[in-house]
Amino acid sequence: MSKENIIPVWRYMSFAKFVWAIQNKCLWLSRADLLGDPWEISLSGKQLQLVIDRHPITPIDEAPKETAEERAKRIIDLWRNNTFISCWNKTPHESNALWQIYCKNTEGVVLQTTYEKLNLIKSQHSLHSVAYPIPGSNKRTPTHTDLVTKKRPMFSYEEEVRIVYYDENNETGATDGVRLNFDFEKLIESVRVHPEADKSFFDAVQNIVKTYAPKFVGNVAWSDMKLGPPF
């Protein structure tokens, strides 16, 4: 594969989350409704109306069944409670906006790898790029995949890629999230340190990597934003 076809992806995180991930050799996939956006896996008004319009009418001689609204709410609640997500950013370069959002103080890092390497994670997990259409613009009944891969247009700056695990029957018994085994040494290409961090923090990140991922063949480096102008 040529370098032109390799797509970088990034995972911004606090130092505490970084240490947890590398110590436990796993990623944390958060339950969908705990990601901070109340519209995660949700129906727009137009989509709900479409579901209502297509709901079969109960025959006169049968007992009333759940309404279209009740059925839609039951399914959406099920999807939200049993869907777990790890969010990554897919861009050719780092994002100043995402540094500011996800690393609010200077003690943060970003893991950098490629879309192709993330896609090596198989089993029951899947990898999806997120689209940002106007809600309700799709004139068909949405599936689980439709909703988990769509966000509102105001989030388009995230250019998100998601690792998704859908545990339909809640076989894991998970409440707020699930762990995904993750080979840090194999799948991560570089660890970038917050551009406003000091040298002691940079050294701490290096020491954590040497301790818990001694075979890591990538590099620990300053954020590209650390580079200043020549004068």
Secondary structure, 3 states (H helix, E strand, C coil): CCHHHCCEEEEEEEHHHHHHHHHHCEEEEEEHHHCCCCCCCCCCHHHHHHHHHCCCCCCCCCCCCCCHHHHHHHHHHHHHHHEEEEEEEECCCCCHHHHHHHCCCCCEEEEEEEHHHHCCCCCCEEEEECECCCCCCCCCCCCHHHHHCECCHHHHHHCEEEEEEECCCCCCCCCCEEEEECCHHHHCCEEEECCCCCHHHHHHHHHHHHHHCCCCCCEEEECHHHCCCCC
